[in-house]
Amino acid sequence: MPLTLARAGETVTIRKITGRDEVRRHLAELGFVPDSPIKVVSRVAGSLIVQIKDSRVALNRGMAARILV
């Protein structure tokens, strides 16, 4: 399922990143790689704030849809 369907407070594991090479590379530089745990901190107006490793990152709905968990 895409990350956009995860609930606030839920911790999920990244299974796959879809999209163009540039998008996948950008997300990988932020720490979004397969088999990494990611916690949805909150949802605000369609955007997600997630915690990955020791960082919090805001993702718009389009980017979050590319992350399959």
N, CA, C and O atoms as CSV, one atom per row, in Angstrom:
chain,resi,resn,atom,element,x,y,z
A,1,MET,N,N,0.853,-1.185,0.000
A,1,MET,CA,C,0.000,0.000,0.000
A,1,MET,C,C,0.892,1.240,0.000
A,1,MET,O,O,2.013,1.185,0.507
A,2,PRO,N,N,0.424,2.346,-0.553
A,2,PRO,CA,C,1.219,3.578,-0.517
A,2,PRO,C,C,1.242,4.178,0.888
A,2,PRO,O,O,0.327,3.960,1.682
A,3,LEU,N,N,2.281,4.921,1.178
A,3,LEU,CA,C,2.444,5.550,2.488
A,3,LEU,C,C,1.273,6.475,2.817
A,3,LEU,O,O,0.984,6.705,3.991
A,4,THR,N,N,0.608,6.999,1.814
A,4,THR,CA,C,-0.518,7.911,2.047
A,4,THR,C,C,-1.669,7.242,2.806
A,4,THR,O,O,-2.502,7.938,3.388
A,5,LEU,N,N,-1.731,5.916,2.810
A,5,LEU,CA,C,-2.801,5.206,3.505
A,5,LEU,C,C,-2.454,4.869,4.954
A,5,LEU,O,O,-3.313,4.391,5.695
A,6,ALA,N,N,-1.218,5.109,5.366
A,6,ALA,CA,C,-0.820,4.831,6.751
A,6,ALA,C,C,-1.432,5.890,7.672
A,6,ALA,O,O,-1.571,7.054,7.295
A,7,ARG,N,N,-1.794,5.466,8.884
A,7,ARG,CA,C,-2.402,6.377,9.859
A,7,ARG,C,C,-1.330,7.084,10.684
A,7,ARG,O,O,-0.206,6.595,10.803
A,8,ALA,N,N,-1.677,8.219,11.243
A,8,ALA,CA,C,-0.773,8.950,12.136
A,8,ALA,C,C,-0.460,8.071,13.345
A,8,ALA,O,O,-1.355,7.459,13.927
A,9,GLY,N,N,0.811,8.015,13.714
A,9,GLY,CA,C,1.250,7.206,14.837
A,9,GLY,C,C,1.672,5.802,14.446
A,9,GLY,O,O,2.252,5.083,15.259
A,10,GLU,N,N,1.393,5.404,13.226
A,10,GLU,CA,C,1.704,4.053,12.755
A,10,GLU,C,C,3.155,3.976,12.260
A,10,GLU,O,O,3.642,4.896,11.603
A,11,THR,N,N,3.833,2.880,12.580
A,11,THR,CA,C,5.180,2.627,12.074
A,11,THR,C,C,5.081,1.511,11.047
A,11,THR,O,O,4.533,0.444,11.322
A,12,VAL,N,N,5.621,1.770,9.856
A,12,VAL,CA,C,5.572,0.808,8.756
A,12,VAL,C,C,6.981,0.629,8.194
A,12,VAL,O,O,7.891,1.385,8.530
A,13,THR,N,N,7.151,-0.370,7.344
A,13,THR,CA,C,8.442,-0.634,6.718
A,13,THR,C,C,8.339,-0.360,5.226
A,13,THR,O,O,7.392,-0.795,4.570
A,14,ILE,N,N,9.316,0.364,4.695
A,14,ILE,CA,C,9.332,0.676,3.270
A,14,ILE,C,C,9.624,-0.602,2.490
A,14,ILE,O,O,10.589,-1.307,2.784
A,15,ARG,N,N,8.795,-0.897,1.501
A,15,ARG,CA,C,8.990,-2.080,0.655
A,15,ARG,C,C,9.567,-1.715,-0.704
A,15,ARG,O,O,10.399,-2.445,-1.242
A,16,LYS,N,N,9.128,-0.580,-1.267
A,16,LYS,CA,C,9.565,-0.209,-2.614
A,16,LYS,C,C,9.359,1.285,-2.829
A,16,LYS,O,O,8.429,1.874,-2.278
A,17,ILE,N,N,10.227,1.893,-3.629
A,17,ILE,CA,C,10.071,3.294,-4.023
A,17,ILE,C,C,9.830,3.301,-5.530
A,17,ILE,O,O,10.613,2.730,-6.290
A,18,THR,N,N,8.758,3.940,-5.956
A,18,THR,CA,C,8.455,4.001,-7.388
A,18,THR,C,C,8.735,5.404,-7.912
A,18,THR,O,O,8.992,6.326,-7.138
A,19,GLY,N,N,8.682,5.556,-9.223
A,19,GLY,CA,C,8.885,6.869,-9.840
A,19,GLY,C,C,10.144,6.896,-10.675
A,19,GLY,O,O,10.820,5.882,-10.847
A,20,ARG,N,N,10.447,8.069,-11.188
A,20,ARG,CA,C,11.630,8.245,-12.033
A,20,ARG,C,C,12.899,8.123,-11.205
A,20,ARG,O,O,12.870,8.209,-9.978
A,21,ASP,N,N,14.004,7.924,-11.892
A,21,ASP,CA,C,15.302,7.764,-11.219
A,21,ASP,C,C,15.630,8.950,-10.330
A,21,ASP,O,O,16.141,8.771,-9.224
A,22,GLU,N,N,15.340,10.176,-10.805
A,22,GLU,CA,C,15.664,11.369,-10.013
A,22,GLU,C,C,14.879,11.382,-8.697
A,22,GLU,O,O,15.407,11.747,-7.647
A,23,VAL,N,N,13.622,10.981,-8.777
A,23,VAL,CA,C,12.766,10.966,-7.582
A,23,VAL,C,C,13.270,9.916,-6.598
A,23,VAL,O,O,13.394,10.190,-5.404
A,24,ARG,N,N,13.559,8.724,-7.092
A,24,ARG,CA,C,14.042,7.654,-6.215
A,24,ARG,C,C,15.380,8.021,-5.587
A,24,ARG,O,O,15.620,7.730,-4.415
A,25,ARG,N,N,16.245,8.655,-6.359
A,25,ARG,CA,C,17.551,9.066,-5.829
A,25,ARG,C,C,17.379,10.141,-4.755
A,25,ARG,O,O,18.042,10.088,-3.719
A,26,HIS,N,N,16.506,11.104,-4.988
A,26,HIS,CA,C,16.258,12.166,-4.010
A,26,HIS,C,C,15.726,11.581,-2.703
A,26,HIS,O,O,16.184,11.955,-1.624
A,27,LEU,N,N,14.764,10.670,-2.798
A,27,LEU,CA,C,14.210,10.047,-1.600
A,27,LEU,C,C,15.264,9.206,-0.876
A,27,LEU,O,O,15.293,9.172,0.354
A,28,ALA,N,N,16.125,8.531,-1.634
A,28,ALA,CA,C,17.194,7.730,-1.018
A,28,ALA,C,C,18.166,8.630,-0.261
A,28,ALA,O,O,18.652,8.250,0.805
A,29,GLU,N,N,18.456,9.810,-0.791
A,29,GLU,CA,C,19.345,10.751,-0.108
A,29,GLU,C,C,18.739,11.240,1.208
A,29,GLU,O,O,19.465,11.599,2.135
A,30,LEU,N,N,17.412,11.252,1.287
A,30,LEU,CA,C,16.734,11.651,2.518
A,30,LEU,C,C,16.607,10.493,3.506
A,30,LEU,O,O,16.180,10.688,4.643
A,31,GLY,N,N,16.982,9.278,3.067
A,31,GLY,CA,C,16.936,8.124,3.954
A,31,GLY,C,C,15.822,7.144,3.661
A,31,GLY,O,O,15.668,6.149,4.371
A,32,PHE,N,N,15.040,7.409,2.625
A,32,PHE,CA,C,13.939,6.528,2.262
A,32,PHE,C,C,14.457,5.404,1.373
A,32,PHE,O,O,14.504,5.539,0.150
A,33,VAL,N,N,14.841,4.307,1.990
A,33,VAL,CA,C,15.351,3.143,1.270
A,33,VAL,C,C,14.549,1.911,1.707
A,33,VAL,O,O,14.032,1.874,2.823
A,34,PRO,N,N,14.445,0.905,0.834
A,34,PRO,CA,C,13.684,-0.297,1.196
A,34,PRO,C,C,14.172,-0.935,2.495
A,34,PRO,O,O,15.360,-0.886,2.816
A,35,ASP,N,N,13.251,-1.524,3.227
A,35,ASP,CA,C,13.465,-2.208,4.501
A,35,ASP,C,C,13.758,-1.266,5.671
A,35,ASP,O,O,14.163,-1.721,6.741
A,36,SER,N,N,13.560,0.032,5.480
A,36,SER,CA,C,13.730,0.992,6.575
A,36,SER,C,C,12.391,1.235,7.259
A,36,SER,O,O,11.368,1.373,6.589
A,37,PRO,N,N,12.390,1.287,8.591
A,37,PRO,CA,C,11.137,1.625,9.284
A,37,PRO,C,C,10.873,3.130,9.175
A,37,PRO,O,O,11.800,3.940,9.179
A,38,ILE,N,N,9.617,3.475,9.078
A,38,ILE,CA,C,9.225,4.877,8.963
A,38,ILE,C,C,7.966,5.073,9.807
A,38,ILE,O,O,7.052,4.249,9.768
A,39,LYS,N,N,7.923,6.159,10.563
A,39,LYS,CA,C,6.772,6.431,11.424
A,39,LYS,C,C,6.050,7.670,10.912
A,39,LYS,O,O,6.669,8.706,10.667
A,40,VAL,N,N,4.745,7.553,10.755
A,40,VAL,CA,C,3.929,8.697,10.361
A,40,VAL,C,C,3.636,9.494,11.622
A,40,VAL,O,O,2.921,9.026,12.508
A,41,VAL,N,N,4.192,10.702,11.701
A,41,VAL,CA,C,4.024,11.538,12.886
A,41,VAL,C,C,2.677,12.248,12.837
A,41,VAL,O,O,1.928,12.235,13.813
A,42,SER,N,N,2.368,12.870,11.696
A,42,SER,CA,C,1.079,13.544,11.569
A,42,SER,C,C,0.722,13.732,10.107
A,42,SER,O,O,1.557,13.605,9.211
A,43,ARG,N,N,-0.552,14.040,9.900
A,43,ARG,CA,C,-1.074,14.312,8.565
A,43,ARG,C,C,-1.683,15.707,8.607
A,43,ARG,O,O,-2.521,16.000,9.459
A,44,VAL,N,N,-1.259,16.566,7.683
A,44,VAL,CA,C,-1.759,17.936,7.651
A,44,VAL,C,C,-2.121,18.295,6.209
A,44,VAL,O,O,-1.249,18.379,5.345
A,45,ALA,N,N,-3.400,18.503,5.961
A,45,ALA,CA,C,-3.898,18.941,4.652
A,45,ALA,C,C,-3.349,18.103,3.501
A,45,ALA,O,O,-2.933,18.657,2.484
A,46,GLY,N,N,-3.341,16.795,3.642
A,46,GLY,CA,C,-2.873,15.919,2.577
A,46,GLY,C,C,-1.390,15.627,2.615
A,46,GLY,O,O,-0.938,14.676,1.978
A,47,SER,N,N,-0.628,16.410,3.336
A,47,SER,CA,C,0.807,16.178,3.466
A,47,SER,C,C,1.074,15.327,4.703
A,47,SER,O,O,0.261,15.272,5.625
A,48,LEU,N,N,2.221,14.670,4.705
A,48,LEU,CA,C,2.597,13.819,5.824
A,48,LEU,C,C,3.876,14.325,6.460
A,48,LEU,O,O,4.776,14.791,5.760
A,49,ILE,N,N,3.967,14.241,7.764
A,49,ILE,CA,C,5.229,14.453,8.456
A,49,ILE,C,C,5.621,13.089,8.980
A,49,ILE,O,O,4.881,12.467,9.742
A,50,VAL,N,N,6.798,12.624,8.563
A,50,VAL,CA,C,7.242,11.286,8.934
A,50,VAL,C,C,8.583,11.359,9.637
A,50,VAL,O,O,9.356,12.298,9.448
A,51,GLN,N,N,8.839,10.358,10.444
A,51,GLN,CA,C,10.140,10.257,11.102
A,51,GLN,C,C,10.843,9.058,10.502
A,51,GLN,O,O,10.340,7.935,10.532
A,52,ILE,N,N,12.029,9.326,9.950
A,52,ILE,CA,C,12.848,8.261,9.393
A,52,ILE,C,C,14.239,8.439,9.970
A,52,ILE,O,O,14.832,9.515,9.887
A,53,LYS,N,N,14.741,7.381,10.547
A,53,LYS,CA,C,16.000,7.406,11.293
A,53,LYS,C,C,15.871,8.462,12.390
A,53,LYS,O,O,14.962,8.359,13.214
A,54,ASP,N,N,16.728,9.459,12.435
A,54,ASP,CA,C,16.656,10.486,13.486
A,54,ASP,C,C,16.129,11.815,12.965
A,54,ASP,O,O,16.332,12.850,13.598
A,55,SER,N,N,15.451,11.800,11.814
A,55,SER,CA,C,14.987,13.040,11.195
A,55,SER,C,C,13.485,13.015,10.973
A,55,SER,O,O,12.877,11.956,10.814
A,56,ARG,N,N,12.906,14.198,10.966
A,56,ARG,CA,C,11.509,14.353,10.569
A,56,ARG,C,C,11.485,15.042,9.218
A,56,ARG,O,O,12.184,16.030,8.995
A,57,VAL,N,N,10.670,14.506,8.322
A,57,VAL,CA,C,10.609,15.007,6.950
A,57,VAL,C,C,9.143,15.217,6.579
A,57,VAL,O,O,8.291,14.388,6.896
A,58,ALA,N,N,8.857,16.327,5.907
A,58,ALA,CA,C,7.507,16.585,5.398
A,58,ALA,C,C,7.459,16.139,3.940
A,58,ALA,O,O,8.336,16.480,3.146
A,59,LEU,N,N,6.429,15.377,3.600
A,59,LEU,CA,C,6.241,14.894,2.236
A,59,LEU,C,C,4.879,15.324,1.733
A,59,LEU,O,O,3.879,15.217,2.443
A,60,ASN,N,N,4.846,15.816,0.494
A,60,ASN,CA,C,3.528,16.112,-0.078
A,60,ASN,C,C,2.874,14.803,-0.498
A,60,ASN,O,O,3.526,13.759,-0.520
A,61,ARG,N,N,1.622,14.855,-0.821
A,61,ARG,CA,C,0.859,13.649,-1.135
A,61,ARG,C,C,1.443,12.886,-2.317
A,61,ARG,O,O,1.436,11.655,-2.314
A,62,GLY,N,N,1.951,13.593,-3.334
A,62,GLY,CA,C,2.522,12.950,-4.505
A,62,GLY,C,C,3.761,12.145,-4.186
A,62,GLY,O,O,3.917,11.023,-4.668
A,63,MET,N,N,4.643,12.704,-3.380
A,63,MET,CA,C,5.864,11.986,-2.988
A,63,MET,C,C,5.519,10.804,-2.091
A,63,MET,O,O,6.087,9.724,-2.250
A,64,ALA,N,N,4.607,10.992,-1.163
A,64,ALA,CA,C,4.233,9.915,-0.243
A,64,ALA,C,C,3.597,8.752,-0.999
A,64,ALA,O,O,3.742,7.601,-0.587
A,65,ALA,N,N,2.906,9.027,-2.083
A,65,ALA,CA,C,2.263,7.974,-2.883
A,65,ALA,C,C,3.302,7.100,-3.581
A,65,ALA,O,O,3.000,5.957,-3.927
A,66,ARG,N,N,4.501,7.600,-3.794
A,66,ARG,CA,C,5.562,6.836,-4.457
A,66,ARG,C,C,6.246,5.847,-3.516
A,66,ARG,O,O,6.968,4.957,-3.964
A,67,ILE,N,N,6.017,6.003,-2.221
A,67,ILE,CA,C,6.647,5.128,-1.225
A,67,ILE,C,C,5.642,4.027,-0.868
A,67,ILE,O,O,4.587,4.300,-0.296
A,68,LEU,N,N,5.981,2.796,-1.209
A,68,LEU,CA,C,5.102,1.664,-0.922
A,68,LEU,C,C,5.569,0.965,0.346
A,68,LEU,O,O,6.754,0.679,0.516
A,69,VAL,N,N,4.621,0.699,1.226
A,69,VAL,CA,C,4.949,0.079,2.520
A,69,VAL,C,C,4.213,-1.237,2.683
A,69,VAL,O,O,4.361,-1.904,3.707
